[in-house]
Structure formats: C-alpha cells, structure tokens
Amino acid sequence: MRGDAIAGLLVVLINVIGGMVIGIVQQGLTFAEAAHTYTLLTVGDGLVTQVPALIVSTAARRRACWRSRKSIRAPGSTVASI
C-alpha cells in the first residue's frame, strides 16, 4: 500500500516536471504558463485513472449488499428476509 502511494507521487512528479520542460522548451511557454497547464493536466490524468477503480469498487460493494439482502429459506419452509 505504501509503495503504491510512493509510486503514484513519483508519477505525478515526473508528469509535472516533464510537462514543464516540454512546455518551456518546445512550446515556448513561460515557466508560470507551463506550470499552470501541466499541473492541471497531471491532476486531470490522475482523476481519469482513479474513476474506473472507484466505479468498480462501488459496484462490487453494492452487489455484496444486494446479495446479503436476498430472501433465504428459514426452518419450517417459510421465507424470511434479512
């Protein structure tokens, strides 16, 4: 878990620094323009990466809750809900 967090921070740093270098050298942006543009793009990239995982985990949780609420057959052949 801790390794994932460190790797995520490393990816963010590489994206920001690499983007700023490309923005300044190839695009001719000022330092402030490059910093603004590429930090926004890095944050957007992080959100796009995490949203599918959030959706999958939410769906799995909802499915688990739904299964626990299904009707079960109690002793004496009556149907009871949990």
mmCIF file of the N, C-alpha and C atoms, coordinates in Angstrom:
data_MODEL
# 
_entry.id   MODEL 
# 
loop_
_atom_site.group_PDB 
_atom_site.id 
_atom_site.type_symbol 
_atom_site.label_atom_id 
_atom_site.label_alt_id 
_atom_site.label_comp_id 
_atom_site.label_asym_id 
_atom_site.label_entity_id 
_atom_site.label_seq_id 
_atom_site.pdbx_PDB_ins_code 
_atom_site.Cartn_x 
_atom_site.Cartn_y 
_atom_site.Cartn_z 
_atom_site.occupancy 
_atom_site.B_iso_or_equiv 
_atom_site.pdbx_formal_charge 
_atom_site.auth_seq_id 
_atom_site.auth_comp_id 
_atom_site.auth_asym_id 
_atom_site.auth_atom_id 
_atom_site.pdbx_PDB_model_num 
ATOM 1   N N  . MET A 1 1  ? 0.831   -1.179  0.000   1.00 0.00 ? 1  MET A N  1 
ATOM 2   C CA . MET A 1 1  ? 0.000   0.000   0.000   1.00 0.00 ? 1  MET A CA 1 
ATOM 3   C C  . MET A 1 1  ? 0.884   1.254   0.000   1.00 0.00 ? 1  MET A C  1 
ATOM 4   N N  . ARG A 1 2  ? 1.886   1.278   0.832   1.00 0.00 ? 2  ARG A N  1 
ATOM 5   C CA . ARG A 1 2  ? 2.759   2.440   0.900   1.00 0.00 ? 2  ARG A CA 1 
ATOM 6   C C  . ARG A 1 2  ? 3.564   2.591   -0.388  1.00 0.00 ? 2  ARG A C  1 
ATOM 7   N N  . GLY A 1 3  ? 3.968   1.476   -0.975  1.00 0.00 ? 3  GLY A N  1 
ATOM 8   C CA . GLY A 1 3  ? 4.709   1.504   -2.235  1.00 0.00 ? 3  GLY A CA 1 
ATOM 9   C C  . GLY A 1 3  ? 3.873   2.089   -3.359  1.00 0.00 ? 3  GLY A C  1 
ATOM 10  N N  . ASP A 1 4  ? 2.556   1.791   -3.358  1.00 0.00 ? 4  ASP A N  1 
ATOM 11  C CA . ASP A 1 4  ? 1.660   2.346   -4.375  1.00 0.00 ? 4  ASP A CA 1 
ATOM 12  C C  . ASP A 1 4  ? 1.574   3.860   -4.250  1.00 0.00 ? 4  ASP A C  1 
ATOM 13  N N  . ALA A 1 5  ? 1.512   4.349   -3.029  1.00 0.00 ? 5  ALA A N  1 
ATOM 14  C CA . ALA A 1 5  ? 1.433   5.797   -2.816  1.00 0.00 ? 5  ALA A CA 1 
ATOM 15  C C  . ALA A 1 5  ? 2.710   6.484   -3.278  1.00 0.00 ? 5  ALA A C  1 
ATOM 16  N N  . ILE A 1 6  ? 3.839   5.883   -2.965  1.00 0.00 ? 6  ILE A N  1 
ATOM 17  C CA . ILE A 1 6  ? 5.119   6.460   -3.385  1.00 0.00 ? 6  ILE A CA 1 
ATOM 18  C C  . ILE A 1 6  ? 5.231   6.440   -4.902  1.00 0.00 ? 6  ILE A C  1 
ATOM 19  N N  . ALA A 1 7  ? 4.816   5.346   -5.524  1.00 0.00 ? 7  ALA A N  1 
ATOM 20  C CA . ALA A 1 7  ? 4.855   5.258   -6.984  1.00 0.00 ? 7  ALA A CA 1 
ATOM 21  C C  . ALA A 1 7  ? 3.931   6.297   -7.611  1.00 0.00 ? 7  ALA A C  1 
ATOM 22  N N  . GLY A 1 8  ? 2.759   6.497   -7.033  1.00 0.00 ? 8  GLY A N  1 
ATOM 23  C CA . GLY A 1 8  ? 1.828   7.492   -7.543  1.00 0.00 ? 8  GLY A CA 1 
ATOM 24  C C  . GLY A 1 8  ? 2.400   8.893   -7.470  1.00 0.00 ? 8  GLY A C  1 
ATOM 25  N N  . LEU A 1 9  ? 3.047   9.227   -6.341  1.00 0.00 ? 9  LEU A N  1 
ATOM 26  C CA . LEU A 1 9  ? 3.677   10.537  -6.212  1.00 0.00 ? 9  LEU A CA 1 
ATOM 27  C C  . LEU A 1 9  ? 4.831   10.714  -7.193  1.00 0.00 ? 9  LEU A C  1 
ATOM 28  N N  . LEU A 1 10 ? 5.562   9.645   -7.416  1.00 0.00 ? 10 LEU A N  1 
ATOM 29  C CA . LEU A 1 10 ? 6.668   9.698   -8.371  1.00 0.00 ? 10 LEU A CA 1 
ATOM 30  C C  . LEU A 1 10 ? 6.152   9.952   -9.785  1.00 0.00 ? 10 LEU A C  1 
ATOM 31  N N  . VAL A 1 11 ? 5.064   9.301   -10.151 1.00 0.00 ? 11 VAL A N  1 
ATOM 32  C CA . VAL A 1 11 ? 4.470   9.512   -11.472 1.00 0.00 ? 11 VAL A CA 1 
ATOM 33  C C  . VAL A 1 11 ? 3.989   10.946  -11.620 1.00 0.00 ? 11 VAL A C  1 
ATOM 34  N N  . VAL A 1 12 ? 3.366   11.492  -10.574 1.00 0.00 ? 12 VAL A N  1 
ATOM 35  C CA . VAL A 1 12 ? 2.902   12.878  -10.616 1.00 0.00 ? 12 VAL A CA 1 
ATOM 36  C C  . VAL A 1 12 ? 4.088   13.820  -10.807 1.00 0.00 ? 12 VAL A C  1 
ATOM 37  N N  . LEU A 1 13 ? 5.155   13.619  -10.050 1.00 0.00 ? 13 LEU A N  1 
ATOM 38  C CA . LEU A 1 13 ? 6.338   14.475  -10.180 1.00 0.00 ? 13 LEU A CA 1 
ATOM 39  C C  . LEU A 1 13 ? 6.931   14.413  -11.580 1.00 0.00 ? 13 LEU A C  1 
ATOM 40  N N  . ILE A 1 14 ? 7.053   13.208  -12.118 1.00 0.00 ? 14 ILE A N  1 
ATOM 41  C CA . ILE A 1 14 ? 7.613   13.049  -13.467 1.00 0.00 ? 14 ILE A CA 1 
ATOM 42  C C  . ILE A 1 14 ? 6.721   13.738  -14.498 1.00 0.00 ? 14 ILE A C  1 
ATOM 43  N N  . ASN A 1 15 ? 5.395   13.587  -14.359 1.00 0.00 ? 15 ASN A N  1 
ATOM 44  C CA . ASN A 1 15 ? 4.480   14.230  -15.299 1.00 0.00 ? 15 ASN A CA 1 
ATOM 45  C C  . ASN A 1 15 ? 4.594   15.746  -15.246 1.00 0.00 ? 15 ASN A C  1 
ATOM 46  N N  . VAL A 1 16 ? 4.628   16.307  -14.054 1.00 0.00 ? 16 VAL A N  1 
ATOM 47  C CA . VAL A 1 16 ? 4.699   17.766  -13.919 1.00 0.00 ? 16 VAL A CA 1 
ATOM 48  C C  . VAL A 1 16 ? 6.031   18.292  -14.449 1.00 0.00 ? 16 VAL A C  1 
ATOM 49  N N  . ILE A 1 17 ? 7.125   17.695  -14.010 1.00 0.00 ? 17 ILE A N  1 
ATOM 50  C CA . ILE A 1 17 ? 8.443   18.181  -14.430 1.00 0.00 ? 17 ILE A CA 1 
ATOM 51  C C  . ILE A 1 17 ? 8.644   17.978  -15.934 1.00 0.00 ? 17 ILE A C  1 
ATOM 52  N N  . GLY A 1 18 ? 8.310   16.798  -16.423 1.00 0.00 ? 18 GLY A N  1 
ATOM 53  C CA . GLY A 1 18 ? 8.450   16.540  -17.861 1.00 0.00 ? 18 GLY A CA 1 
ATOM 54  C C  . GLY A 1 18 ? 7.572   17.454  -18.698 1.00 0.00 ? 18 GLY A C  1 
ATOM 55  N N  . GLY A 1 19 ? 6.344   17.668  -18.252 1.00 0.00 ? 19 GLY A N  1 
ATOM 56  C CA . GLY A 1 19 ? 5.445   18.564  -18.973 1.00 0.00 ? 19 GLY A CA 1 
ATOM 57  C C  . GLY A 1 19 ? 5.957   19.989  -18.987 1.00 0.00 ? 19 GLY A C  1 
ATOM 58  N N  . MET A 1 20 ? 6.489   20.435  -17.856 1.00 0.00 ? 20 MET A N  1 
ATOM 59  C CA . MET A 1 20 ? 7.017   21.798  -17.798 1.00 0.00 ? 20 MET A CA 1 
ATOM 60  C C  . MET A 1 20 ? 8.223   21.966  -18.713 1.00 0.00 ? 20 MET A C  1 
ATOM 61  N N  . VAL A 1 21 ? 9.086   20.983  -18.754 1.00 0.00 ? 21 VAL A N  1 
ATOM 62  C CA . VAL A 1 21 ? 10.250  21.056  -19.648 1.00 0.00 ? 21 VAL A CA 1 
ATOM 63  C C  . VAL A 1 21 ? 9.786   21.114  -21.101 1.00 0.00 ? 21 VAL A C  1 
ATOM 64  N N  . ILE A 1 22 ? 8.850   20.252  -21.468 1.00 0.00 ? 22 ILE A N  1 
ATOM 65  C CA . ILE A 1 22 ? 8.332   20.250  -22.840 1.00 0.00 ? 22 ILE A CA 1 
ATOM 66  C C  . ILE A 1 22 ? 7.630   21.570  -23.144 1.00 0.00 ? 22 ILE A C  1 
ATOM 67  N N  . GLY A 1 23 ? 6.834   22.061  -22.193 1.00 0.00 ? 23 GLY A N  1 
ATOM 68  C CA . GLY A 1 23 ? 6.127   23.323  -22.407 1.00 0.00 ? 23 GLY A CA 1 
ATOM 69  C C  . GLY A 1 23 ? 7.058   24.492  -22.610 1.00 0.00 ? 23 GLY A C  1 
ATOM 70  N N  . ILE A 1 24 ? 8.129   24.551  -21.821 1.00 0.00 ? 24 ILE A N  1 
ATOM 71  C CA . ILE A 1 24 ? 9.064   25.672  -21.917 1.00 0.00 ? 24 ILE A CA 1 
ATOM 72  C C  . ILE A 1 24 ? 9.939   25.551  -23.161 1.00 0.00 ? 24 ILE A C  1 
ATOM 73  N N  . VAL A 1 25 ? 10.496  24.365  -23.391 1.00 0.00 ? 25 VAL A N  1 
ATOM 74  C CA . VAL A 1 25 ? 11.463  24.195  -24.481 1.00 0.00 ? 25 VAL A CA 1 
ATOM 75  C C  . VAL A 1 25 ? 10.774  24.105  -25.848 1.00 0.00 ? 25 VAL A C  1 
ATOM 76  N N  . GLN A 1 26 ? 9.778   23.242  -25.982 1.00 0.00 ? 26 GLN A N  1 
ATOM 77  C CA . GLN A 1 26 ? 9.178   23.012  -27.294 1.00 0.00 ? 26 GLN A CA 1 
ATOM 78  C C  . GLN A 1 26 ? 8.031   23.962  -27.608 1.00 0.00 ? 26 GLN A C  1 
ATOM 79  N N  . GLN A 1 27 ? 7.230   24.304  -26.607 1.00 0.00 ? 27 GLN A N  1 
ATOM 80  C CA . GLN A 1 27 ? 6.050   25.126  -26.835 1.00 0.00 ? 27 GLN A CA 1 
ATOM 81  C C  . GLN A 1 27 ? 6.321   26.620  -26.682 1.00 0.00 ? 27 GLN A C  1 
ATOM 82  N N  . GLY A 1 28 ? 7.425   26.978  -26.053 1.00 0.00 ? 28 GLY A N  1 
ATOM 83  C CA . GLY A 1 28 ? 7.763   28.379  -25.851 1.00 0.00 ? 28 GLY A CA 1 
ATOM 84  C C  . GLY A 1 28 ? 6.935   29.055  -24.772 1.00 0.00 ? 28 GLY A C  1 
ATOM 85  N N  . LEU A 1 29 ? 6.420   28.282  -23.803 1.00 0.00 ? 29 LEU A N  1 
ATOM 86  C CA . LEU A 1 29 ? 5.625   28.850  -22.713 1.00 0.00 ? 29 LEU A CA 1 
ATOM 87  C C  . LEU A 1 29 ? 6.536   29.434  -21.647 1.00 0.00 ? 29 LEU A C  1 
ATOM 88  N N  . THR A 1 30 ? 6.002   30.383  -20.878 1.00 0.00 ? 30 THR A N  1 
ATOM 89  C CA . THR A 1 30 ? 6.746   30.863  -19.718 1.00 0.00 ? 30 THR A CA 1 
ATOM 90  C C  . THR A 1 30 ? 6.676   29.788  -18.636 1.00 0.00 ? 30 THR A C  1 
ATOM 91  N N  . PHE A 1 31 ? 7.507   29.956  -17.604 1.00 0.00 ? 31 PHE A N  1 
ATOM 92  C CA . PHE A 1 31 ? 7.510   28.987  -16.513 1.00 0.00 ? 31 PHE A CA 1 
ATOM 93  C C  . PHE A 1 31 ? 6.133   28.905  -15.859 1.00 0.00 ? 31 PHE A C  1 
ATOM 94  N N  . ALA A 1 32 ? 5.513   30.069  -15.620 1.00 0.00 ? 32 ALA A N  1 
ATOM 95  C CA . ALA A 1 32 ? 4.199   30.099  -14.959 1.00 0.00 ? 32 ALA A CA 1 
ATOM 96  C C  . ALA A 1 32 ? 3.119   29.447  -15.824 1.00 0.00 ? 32 ALA A C  1 
ATOM 97  N N  . GLU A 1 33 ? 3.135   29.718  -17.136 1.00 0.00 ? 33 GLU A N  1 
ATOM 98  C CA . GLU A 1 33 ? 2.151   29.113  -18.036 1.00 0.00 ? 33 GLU A CA 1 
ATOM 99  C C  . GLU A 1 33 ? 2.318   27.595  -18.095 1.00 0.00 ? 33 GLU A C  1 
ATOM 100 N N  . ALA A 1 34 ? 3.565   27.160  -18.196 1.00 0.00 ? 34 ALA A N  1 
ATOM 101 C CA . ALA A 1 34 ? 3.837   25.720  -18.256 1.00 0.00 ? 34 ALA A CA 1 
ATOM 102 C C  . ALA A 1 34 ? 3.441   25.043  -16.948 1.00 0.00 ? 34 ALA A C  1 
ATOM 103 N N  . ALA A 1 35 ? 3.755   25.675  -15.824 1.00 0.00 ? 35 ALA A N  1 
ATOM 104 C CA . ALA A 1 35 ? 3.400   25.097  -14.523 1.00 0.00 ? 35 ALA A CA 1 
ATOM 105 C C  . ALA A 1 35 ? 1.889   24.985  -14.389 1.00 0.00 ? 35 ALA A C  1 
ATOM 106 N N  . HIS A 1 36 ? 1.167   26.028  -14.757 1.00 0.00 ? 36 HIS A N  1 
ATOM 107 C CA . HIS A 1 36 ? -0.299  26.012  -14.663 1.00 0.00 ? 36 HIS A CA 1 
ATOM 108 C C  . HIS A 1 36 ? -0.889  24.928  -15.564 1.00 0.00 ? 36 HIS A C  1 
ATOM 109 N N  . THR A 1 37 ? -0.473  24.916  -16.812 1.00 0.00 ? 37 THR A N  1 
ATOM 110 C CA . THR A 1 37 ? -1.037  23.973  -17.785 1.00 0.00 ? 37 THR A CA 1 
ATOM 111 C C  . THR A 1 37 ? -0.752  22.524  -17.403 1.00 0.00 ? 37 THR A C  1 
ATOM 112 N N  . TYR A 1 38 ? 0.497   22.221  -17.102 1.00 0.00 ? 38 TYR A N  1 
ATOM 113 C CA . TYR A 1 38 ? 0.856   20.817  -16.898 1.00 0.00 ? 38 TYR A CA 1 
ATOM 114 C C  . TYR A 1 38 ? 0.498   20.286  -15.514 1.00 0.00 ? 38 TYR A C  1 
ATOM 115 N N  . THR A 1 39 ? 0.338   21.145  -14.517 1.00 0.00 ? 39 THR A N  1 
ATOM 116 C CA . THR A 1 39 ? -0.186  20.642  -13.244 1.00 0.00 ? 39 THR A CA 1 
ATOM 117 C C  . THR A 1 39 ? -1.669  20.328  -13.382 1.00 0.00 ? 39 THR A C  1 
ATOM 118 N N  . LEU A 1 40 ? -2.410  21.163  -14.126 1.00 0.00 ? 40 LEU A N  1 
ATOM 119 C CA . LEU A 1 40 ? -3.825  20.848  -14.369 1.00 0.00 ? 40 LEU A CA 1 
ATOM 120 C C  . LEU A 1 40 ? -3.973  19.550  -15.150 1.00 0.00 ? 40 LEU A C  1 
ATOM 121 N N  . LEU A 1 41 ? -3.152  19.369  -16.166 1.00 0.00 ? 41 LEU A N  1 
ATOM 122 C CA . LEU A 1 41 ? -3.222  18.134  -16.951 1.00 0.00 ? 41 LEU A CA 1 
ATOM 123 C C  . LEU A 1 41 ? -2.852  16.913  -16.116 1.00 0.00 ? 41 LEU A C  1 
ATOM 124 N N  . THR A 1 42 ? -1.894  17.060  -15.212 1.00 0.00 ? 42 THR A N  1 
ATOM 125 C CA . THR A 1 42 ? -1.496  15.944  -14.349 1.00 0.00 ? 42 THR A CA 1 
ATOM 126 C C  . THR A 1 42 ? -2.611  15.576  -13.383 1.00 0.00 ? 42 THR A C  1 
ATOM 127 N N  . VAL A 1 43 ? -3.267  16.576  -12.803 1.00 0.00 ? 43 VAL A N  1 
ATOM 128 C CA . VAL A 1 43 ? -4.385  16.305  -11.896 1.00 0.00 ? 43 VAL A CA 1 
ATOM 129 C C  . VAL A 1 43 ? -5.526  15.630  -12.662 1.00 0.00 ? 43 VAL A C  1 
ATOM 130 N N  . GLY A 1 44 ? -5.829  16.123  -13.852 1.00 0.00 ? 44 GLY A N  1 
ATOM 131 C CA . GLY A 1 44 ? -6.874  15.507  -14.676 1.00 0.00 ? 44 GLY A CA 1 
ATOM 132 C C  . GLY A 1 44 ? -6.546  14.068  -15.026 1.00 0.00 ? 44 GLY A C  1 
ATOM 133 N N  . ASP A 1 45 ? -5.292  13.804  -15.342 1.00 0.00 ? 45 ASP A N  1 
ATOM 134 C CA . ASP A 1 45 ? -4.861  12.440  -15.653 1.00 0.00 ? 45 ASP A CA 1 
ATOM 135 C C  . ASP A 1 45 ? -5.034  11.527  -14.447 1.00 0.00 ? 45 ASP A C  1 
ATOM 136 N N  . GLY A 1 46 ? -4.709  12.023  -13.274 1.00 0.00 ? 46 GLY A N  1 
ATOM 137 C CA . GLY A 1 46 ? -4.882  11.229  -12.051 1.00 0.00 ? 46 GLY A CA 1 
ATOM 138 C C  . GLY A 1 46 ? -6.342  10.910  -11.785 1.00 0.00 ? 46 GLY A C  1 
ATOM 139 N N  . LEU A 1 47 ? -7.215  11.885  -12.008 1.00 0.00 ? 47 LEU A N  1 
ATOM 140 C CA . LEU A 1 47 ? -8.654  11.649  -11.808 1.00 0.00 ? 47 LEU A CA 1 
ATOM 141 C C  . LEU A 1 47 ? -9.187  10.630  -12.797 1.00 0.00 ? 47 LEU A C  1 
ATOM 142 N N  . VAL A 1 48 ? -8.798  10.766  -14.052 1.00 0.00 ? 48 VAL A N  1 
ATOM 143 C CA . VAL A 1 48 ? -9.251  9.824   -15.080 1.00 0.00 ? 48 VAL A CA 1 
ATOM 144 C C  . VAL A 1 48 ? -8.770  8.414   -14.760 1.00 0.00 ? 48 VAL A C  1 
ATOM 145 N N  . THR A 1 49 ? -7.597  8.305   -14.172 1.00 0.00 ? 49 THR A N  1 
ATOM 146 C CA . THR A 1 49 ? -7.060  6.995   -13.815 1.00 0.00 ? 49 THR A CA 1 
ATOM 147 C C  . THR A 1 49 ? -7.826  6.368   -12.653 1.00 0.00 ? 49 THR A C  1 
ATOM 148 N N  . GLN A 1 50 ? -8.266  7.162   -11.688 1.00 0.00 ? 50 GLN A N  1 
ATOM 149 C CA . GLN A 1 50 ? -8.893  6.631   -10.485 1.00 0.00 ? 50 GLN A CA 1 
ATOM 150 C C  . GLN A 1 50 ? -10.392 6.400   -10.595 1.00 0.00 ? 50 GLN A C  1 
ATOM 151 N N  . VAL A 1 51 ? -11.082 7.101   -11.478 1.00 0.00 ? 51 VAL A N  1 
ATOM 152 C CA . VAL A 1 51 ? -12.542 6.978   -11.568 1.00 0.00 ? 51 VAL A CA 1 
ATOM 153 C C  . VAL A 1 51 ? -12.996 5.551   -11.899 1.00 0.00 ? 51 VAL A C  1 
ATOM 154 N N  . PRO A 1 52 ? -12.393 4.848   -12.867 1.00 0.00 ? 52 PRO A N  1 
ATOM 155 C CA . PRO A 1 52 ? -12.840 3.471   -13.124 1.00 0.00 ? 52 PRO A CA 1 
ATOM 156 C C  . PRO A 1 52 ? -12.693 2.557   -11.898 1.00 0.00 ? 52 PRO A C  1 
ATOM 157 N N  . ALA A 1 53 ? -11.632 2.713   -11.141 1.00 0.00 ? 53 ALA A N  1 
ATOM 158 C CA . ALA A 1 53 ? -11.450 1.896   -9.936  1.00 0.00 ? 53 ALA A CA 1 
ATOM 159 C C  . ALA A 1 53 ? -12.530 2.203   -8.912  1.00 0.00 ? 53 ALA A C  1 
ATOM 160 N N  . LEU A 1 54 ? -12.899 3.465   -8.790  1.00 0.00 ? 54 LEU A N  1 
ATOM 161 C CA . LEU A 1 54 ? -13.966 3.855   -7.874  1.00 0.00 ? 54 LEU A CA 1 
ATOM 162 C C  . LEU A 1 54 ? -15.302 3.245   -8.294  1.00 0.00 ? 54 LEU A C  1 
ATOM 163 N N  . ILE A 1 55 ? -15.587 3.266   -9.578  1.00 0.00 ? 55 ILE A N  1 
ATOM 164 C CA . ILE A 1 55 ? -16.840 2.699   -10.076 1.00 0.00 ? 55 ILE A CA 1 
ATOM 165 C C  . ILE A 1 55 ? -16.888 1.196   -9.831  1.00 0.00 ? 55 ILE A C  1 
ATOM 166 N N  . VAL A 1 56 ? -15.801 0.503   -10.109 1.00 0.00 ? 56 VAL A N  1 
ATOM 167 C CA . VAL A 1 56 ? -15.757 -0.952  -9.910  1.00 0.00 ? 56 VAL A CA 1 
ATOM 168 C C  . VAL A 1 56 ? -15.914 -1.298  -8.436  1.00 0.00 ? 56 VAL A C  1 
ATOM 169 N N  . SER A 1 57 ? -15.224 -0.578  -7.553  1.00 0.00 ? 57 SER A N  1 
ATOM 170 C CA . SER A 1 57 ? -15.337 -0.900  -6.134  1.00 0.00 ? 57 SER A CA 1 
ATOM 171 C C  . SER A 1 57 ? -16.733 -0.585  -5.601  1.00 0.00 ? 57 SER A C  1 
ATOM 172 N N  . THR A 1 58 ? -17.348 0.481   -6.099  1.00 0.00 ? 58 THR A N  1 
ATOM 173 C CA . THR A 1 58 ? -18.713 0.807   -5.684  1.00 0.00 ? 58 THR A CA 1 
ATOM 174 C C  . THR A 1 58 ? -19.690 -0.257  -6.160  1.00 0.00 ? 58 THR A C  1 
ATOM 175 N N  . ALA A 1 59 ? -19.524 -0.703  -7.398  1.00 0.00 ? 59 ALA A N  1 
ATOM 176 C CA . ALA A 1 59 ? -20.406 -1.743  -7.926  1.00 0.00 ? 59 ALA A CA 1 
ATOM 177 C C  . ALA A 1 59 ? -20.245 -3.055  -7.164  1.00 0.00 ? 59 ALA A C  1 
ATOM 178 N N  . ALA A 1 60 ? -19.015 -3.400  -6.817  1.00 0.00 ? 60 ALA A N  1 
ATOM 179 C CA . ALA A 1 60 ? -18.777 -4.633  -6.064  1.00 0.00 ? 60 ALA A CA 1 
ATOM 180 C C  . ALA A 1 60 ? -19.414 -4.539  -4.678  1.00 0.00 ? 60 ALA A C  1 
ATOM 181 N N  . ARG A 1 61 ? -19.331 -3.390  -4.058  1.00 0.00 ? 61 ARG A N  1 
ATOM 182 C CA . ARG A 1 61 ? -19.940 -3.214  -2.734  1.00 0.00 ? 61 ARG A CA 1 
ATOM 183 C C  . ARG A 1 61 ? -21.460 -3.297  -2.819  1.00 0.00 ? 61 ARG A C  1 
ATOM 184 N N  . ARG A 1 62 ? -22.035 -2.660  -3.837  1.00 0.00 ? 62 ARG A N  1 
ATOM 185 C CA . ARG A 1 62 ? -23.490 -2.709  -3.998  1.00 0.00 ? 62 ARG A CA 1 
ATOM 186 C C  . ARG A 1 62 ? -23.958 -4.141  -4.247  1.00 0.00 ? 62 ARG A C  1 
ATOM 187 N N  . ARG A 1 63 ? -23.174 -4.887  -5.031  1.00 0.00 ? 63 ARG A N  1 
ATOM 188 C CA . ARG A 1 63 ? -23.539 -6.278  -5.326  1.00 0.00 ? 63 ARG A CA 1 
ATOM 189 C C  . ARG A 1 63 ? -23.475 -7.112  -4.047  1.00 0.00 ? 63 ARG A C  1 
ATOM 190 N N  . ALA A 1 64 ? -22.457 -6.895  -3.227  1.00 0.00 ? 64 ALA A N  1 
ATOM 191 C CA . ALA A 1 64 ? -22.335 -7.641  -1.975  1.00 0.00 ? 64 ALA A CA 1 
ATOM 192 C C  . ALA A 1 64 ? -23.494 -7.314  -1.038  1.00 0.00 ? 64 ALA A C  1 
ATOM 193 N N  . CYS A 1 65 ? -23.888 -6.045  -0.975  1.00 0.00 ? 65 CYS A N  1 
ATOM 194 C CA . CYS A 1 65 ? -25.022 -5.660  -0.130  1.00 0.00 ? 65 CYS A CA 1 
ATOM 195 C C  . CYS A 1 65 ? -26.313 -6.267  -0.657  1.00 0.00 ? 65 CYS A C  1 
ATOM 196 N N  . TRP A 1 66 ? -26.469 -6.297  -1.984  1.00 0.00 ? 66 TRP A N  1 
ATOM 197 C CA . TRP A 1 66 ? -27.670 -6.851  -2.582  1.00 0.00 ? 66 TRP A CA 1 
ATOM 198 C C  . TRP A 1 66 ? -27.771 -8.343  -2.267  1.00 0.00 ? 66 TRP A C  1 
ATOM 199 N N  . ARG A 1 67 ? -26.652 -9.058  -2.356  1.00 0.00 ? 67 ARG A N  1 
ATOM 200 C CA . ARG A 1 67 ? -26.665 -10.495 -2.061  1.00 0.00 ? 67 ARG A CA 1 
ATOM 201 C C  . ARG A 1 67 ? -27.046 -10.773 -0.615  1.00 0.00 ? 67 ARG A C  1 
ATOM 202 N N  . SER A 1 68 ? -26.610 -9.916  0.302   1.00 0.00 ? 68 SER A N  1 
ATOM 203 C CA . SER A 1 68 ? -26.909 -10.156 1.707   1.00 0.00 ? 68 SER A CA 1 
ATOM 204 C C  . SER A 1 68 ? -28.379 -9.876  2.024   1.00 0.00 ? 68 SER A C  1 
ATOM 205 N N  . ARG A 1 69 ? -29.090 -9.160  1.145   1.00 0.00 ? 69 ARG A N  1 
ATOM 206 C CA . ARG A 1 69 ? -30.491 -8.840  1.384   1.00 0.00 ? 69 ARG A CA 1 
ATOM 207 C C  . ARG A 1 69 ? -31.446 -9.824  0.706   1.00 0.00 ? 69 ARG A C  1 
ATOM 208 N N  . LYS A 1 70 ? -30.916 -10.757 -0.061  1.00 0.00 ? 70 LYS A N  1 
ATOM 209 C CA . LYS A 1 70 ? -31.773 -11.722 -0.750  1.00 0.00 ? 70 LYS A CA 1 
ATOM 210 C C  . LYS A 1 70 ? -32.550 -12.561 0.258   1.00 0.00 ? 70 LYS A C  1 
ATOM 211 N N  . SER A 1 71 ? -33.686 -13.024 -0.176  1.00 0.00 ? 71 SER A N  1 
ATOM 212 C CA . SER A 1 71 ? -34.511 -13.871 0.691   1.00 0.00 ? 71 SER A CA 1 
ATOM 213 C C  . SER A 1 71 ? -33.840 -15.217 0.902   1.00 0.00 ? 71 SER A C  1 
ATOM 214 N N  . ILE A 1 72 ? -33.981 -15.738 2.102   1.00 0.00 ? 72 ILE A N  1 
ATOM 215 C CA . ILE A 1 72 ? -33.449 -17.063 2.419   1.00 0.00 ? 72 ILE A CA 1 
ATOM 216 C C  . ILE A 1 72 ? -34.577 -17.918 2.965   1.00 0.00 ? 72 ILE A C  1 
ATOM 217 N N  . ARG A 1 73 ? -34.401 -19.204 2.887   1.00 0.00 ? 73 ARG A N  1 
ATOM 218 C CA . ARG A 1 73 ? -35.410 -20.121 3.390   1.00 0.00 ? 73 ARG A CA 1 
ATOM 219 C C  . ARG A 1 73 ? -35.070 -20.459 4.836   1.00 0.00 ? 73 ARG A C  1 
ATOM 220 N N  . ALA A 1 74 ? -35.987 -20.129 5.723   1.00 0.00 ? 74 ALA A N  1 
ATOM 221 C CA . ALA A 1 74 ? -35.789 -20.357 7.147   1.00 0.00 ? 74 ALA A CA 1 
ATOM 222 C C  . ALA A 1 74 ? -36.341 -21.729 7.522   1.00 0.00 ? 74 ALA A C  1 
ATOM 223 N N  . PRO A 1 75 ? -36.010 -22.243 8.719   1.00 0.00 ? 75 PRO A N  1 
ATOM 224 C CA . PRO A 1 75 ? -36.554 -23.530 9.163   1.00 0.00 ? 75 PRO A CA 1 
ATOM 225 C C  . PRO A 1 75 ? -38.082 -23.498 9.169   1.00 0.00 ? 75 PRO A C  1 
ATOM 226 N N  . GLY A 1 76 ? -38.696 -24.567 8.792   1.00 0.00 ? 76 GLY A N  1 
ATOM 227 C CA . GLY A 1 76 ? -40.151 -24.662 8.733   1.00 0.00 ? 76 GLY A CA 1 
ATOM 228 C C  . GLY A 1 76 ? -40.679 -24.241 7.367   1.00 0.00 ? 76 GLY A C  1 
ATOM 229 N N  . SER A 1 77 ? -39.809 -24.123 6.357   1.00 0.00 ? 77 SER A N  1 
ATOM 230 C CA . SER A 1 77 ? -40.174 -23.814 4.973   1.00 0.00 ? 77 SER A CA 1 
ATOM 231 C C  . SER A 1 77 ? -40.864 -22.464 4.817   1.00 0.00 ? 77 SER A C  1 
ATOM 232 N N  . THR A 1 78 ? -40.595 -21.531 5.659   1.00 0.00 ? 78 THR A N  1 
ATOM 233 C CA . THR A 1 78 ? -41.115 -20.175 5.453   1.00 0.00 ? 78 THR A CA 1 
ATOM 234 C C  . THR A 1 78 ? -39.989 -19.332 4.873   1.00 0.00 ? 78 THR A C  1 
ATOM 235 N N  . VAL A 1 79 ? -40.365 -18.318 4.176   1.00 0.00 ? 79 VAL A N  1 
ATOM 236 C CA . VAL A 1 79 ? -39.355 -17.446 3.557   1.00 0.00 ? 79 VAL A CA 1 
ATOM 237 C C  . VAL A 1 79 ? -39.187 -16.229 4.450   1.00 0.00 ? 79 VAL A C  1 
ATOM 238 N N  . ALA A 1 80 ? -37.941 -15.943 4.788   1.00 0.00 ? 80 ALA A N  1 
ATOM 239 C CA . ALA A 1 80 ? -37.639 -14.779 5.622   1.00 0.00 ? 80 ALA A CA 1 
ATOM 240 C C  . ALA A 1 80 ? -36.650 -13.901 4.897   1.00 0.00 ? 80 ALA A C  1 
ATOM 241 N N  . SER A 1 81 ? -36.745 -12.622 5.105   1.00 0.00 ? 81 SER A N  1 
ATOM 242 C CA . SER A 1 81 ? -35.777 -11.689 4.524   1.00 0.00 ? 81 SER A CA 1 
ATOM 243 C C  . SER A 1 81 ? -34.814 -11.228 5.582   1.00 0.00 ? 81 SER A C  1 
ATOM 244 N N  . ILE A 1 82 ? -33.614 -11.010 5.145   1.00 0.00 ? 82 ILE A N  1 
ATOM 245 C CA . ILE A 1 82 ? -32.594 -10.488 6.052   1.00 0.00 ? 82 ILE A CA 1 
ATOM 246 C C  . ILE A 1 82 ? -32.631 -8.987  5.978   1.00 0.00 ? 82 ILE A C  1 
# 
